[in-house]
Amino acid sequence: MRIIVDAMGGDNAPESAVWGGALAAKEYGEEVLLVGKPEVVANVLKEKGLSDVKGITIMPANDLVDMHDDPATVLRRKPDSSMAVAFKLLKAGEGDALVSAGNTGALLTGATLYGGRIKGIRRGALAPVMPCANGQVMLCDAGANTECTAEMLLQFAFLASLYAEKINGVVKPRVGLVNNGTEDTKGDPLRKEAYALLKKAGDEGRLNFVGNVEGSMVPLGACDVAVCDGFTGNVQLKTIEGVAKFMSKEIKGVFMASVGTKLGYLLCKKGMDDFREVFNQDKIGGAPFLGIAKPVIKAHGSSNEIAVMNAVRQAIAYTKSGMIDAVKENIQYMTVSE
Amino acid sequence: MRIIVDAMGGDNAPESAVWGGALAAKEYGEEVLLVGKPEVVANVLKEKGLSDVKGITIMPANDLVDMHDDPATVLRRKPDSSMAVAFKLLKAGEGDALVSAGNTGALLTGATLYGGRIKGIRRGALAPVMPCANGQVMLCDAGANTECTAEMLLQFAFLASLYAEKINGVVKPRVGLVNNGTEDTKGDPLRKEAYALLKKAGDEGRLNFVGNVEGSMVPLGACDVAVCDGFTGNVQLKTIEGVAKFMSKEIKGVFMASVGTKLGYLLCKKGMDDFREVFNQDKIGGAPFLGIAKPVIKAHGSSNEIAVMNAVRQAIAYTKSGMIDAVKENIQYMTVSE
């Protein structure tokens, strides 16, 4: 297996992307293609003492996509950017999956253009995993599609449920529809229509649909997959991140207040380390773009080398999982006849 | 001034509603009308030793609205419920403002039917205040209107900004539009249209519009007023509550792990108490329904007596503030000509 890594994508590229990609090659024993400026990539490998790791190939790309580039056009405008070259390698079958910490919009455009949507799937969706009470929850869609139809929400439910099952090992993932109340009748027309589709899929035993979930129920662990349109999903994802950051800072302030509280911290250090670990996104790695015919993983923009390494691990698991074939086999249940 | 309190509304009614209403009468020296079953209300007053507080009047209502009643019809179906009687008193001018911890939907229906919308205002909006980094943020609309127009979002911005200024004492409240990115061009058609209206109001100096805010920026304190449609606002509000609950529980688990960590907790107790106080909704009291011609405050369903007392405090401040007149005076700037 060969995983393509965009060596120039992300806030900490090229260092984190190259370093993390090389660590992954060493750790997991699969081939890694590092796409970027050859001398830059080679230098990072040398600095980190990873030049001799087996299975690493540097693929030249002399330009890069940055966060200010227009997502819709940049891959055409910058055909020699690391992301564009990475996608062309994916399309040509030179690699099995693609990992990038770069511009999210450009990556989604590329995933659709070069990876291609699975036949019958209307749109690709971003599906990050977040910590919640007693485990993790996958949000889908968390930002790829600002406007959605009920059929798209049904597809997001199937895609994320199959991913949670086949890659994350969740048995019968509980699928919830993010809504403004739990009653069957809640929500705007989109939610009401999606509820009916999800209910039917649940009744037929194709999804483990647990009904509507309120915003609070997602962090409190009421479902394994939280289905929403990409606008709401983006707001919810970032609200979770923001509250976690705000509270973590407040708690740090409590511990740093005096000599006494610092001693208090030392007494709780192990537990606090575990607590921080719950919210450590690095160990997750990245968010898959679901519905695309080849595995594409979006690593967080601020990924360090551990996050990139884990994103490659995720890409390997995704490639091995047979999840994309499972989507193809079930596509008739995700399609609404008109 | 006379504040009408729905003595039978909320999870902890009648105890908390009666107790809190009576404490408010005692504390703030304004008249309080307690609407409910006379013997039940009198009993609670007696139990709490508050029967002799000056300014308390019991107004009889022998039925009650519960959480399962249909919000749209219950006030007509149950004309002798405490909430229906409270609204009739408000409409008749027997009281200046109304406080209830009861069924939110029924309260909004009643506010519109009996309180009446301010002329030119399209819809009433729920505007709770949440803790955030360095202060508090008012979310508007947080759930009253599942579907919104851009004009409604403009009105929510004005209403919440005027409230934040006149009741909460925020100088030039920073108004942000909750969106899926900070760039001017972000969002669905509703957000793009609302952005243009808010930008214009900002440029004219009528609002302190700070632009689009992502979900994370709300808890991190980027604005004093976060404007959104009621669907997204409800999801965001509840997500904040859910993450706060989840994290608080995790931290409690850290402190309760062993004798050593319990000692650690004692060393940090003052700071942790202050931290909890930041997230203590009881001291806020309730969320105003904005855009209504008379002050209506929704206390949290799980309000204790302190929360109800503070909701009455808020109702008094709202009544005194001249905020509703300020809305009337500025209504032409909140109206989009067709």
Interface residues (C-beta under 8 A of the other chain):
Chain A: C132 A133 G143 T146 E147 V178 N180 G181 G187 D188 P189 R191 E214 G215 S216 M217 V218 P219 L220 G221 C228 G230 F231 T232 N234 V235 Q236 L237 K238 T239 I240 E241 G242 V243 A244 K245 F246 M247 K249 E250 I251 G253 V254 F255 A257 G260 T261 L263 G264 Y265 L266 L267 C268 G271 M272 D274 F275 V278
Chain B: C132 A133 G143 T146 E147 V178 N180 G181 G187 D188 P189 R191 E214 G215 S216 M217 V218 P219 L220 G221 C228 G230 F231 T232 N234 V235 Q236 L237 K238 T239 I240 E241 G242 V243 A244 K245 F246 M247 K249 E250 I251 G253 V254 F255 A257 G260 T261 L263 G264 Y265 L266 L267 C268 G271 M272 D274 F275 V278
